[in-house]
Amino acid sequence: MEYVWGYAIRREWPDGAHDLFGFAADPETAQRWLDRDRAYWRGGPVRPAAVYLVAANAADVDRHPVAGCRRSCCPDSPERGQR
C-alpha cells in the first residue's frame, strides 16, 4: 500500500502552513472528498487560502504531520489525469 499512487487533498492556510490528507487511489473518490471539504469551509469565518488535489502516494499522506506543516518537499503538484 505504501507505494500506491493516487490523490490527496492539500489545504493551504494563509499563514503558509498546509495540511495533506484524504488519500484516494481513484479520481472520483478524491473529487468527492475535495468537494465535501470545500463545502465545509465555504461558510465559516476561518477559511483556507486554497484547497486542491495533488498527486501523492499513500506513504506521503500517511507520514504527513497532522497540522501546521511548512515543509517544501510535500506533494504540491496538480491533479494527475485531469479530464
MOJOBEL-V892245 format. One line per field, one symbol per residue. ss: DSSP state (A for helix, B for strand, O for the rest). burial: b if it has 24 or more other C-alpha atoms within 12 Angstrom, else e. A space follows every 10 residues. Layout:
# MOJOBEL-V892245
ss = ???
burial = ???
This chain:
# MOJOBEL-V892245
ss = OOOOBBBBBB BBOOOOOBBB BBBBOOAAAA AAAAAAAAAA AAOOOOOOOB BBBBBBBAAA AAOOOOOOBO OOOOOOOOOO OOO
burial = eeeeebbbbb bbeeeeebbb bbbbbbbeeb bebbeebbee eeeeeeebee bbbbbbbbbb beebeeeeee eeebbbeebe eee
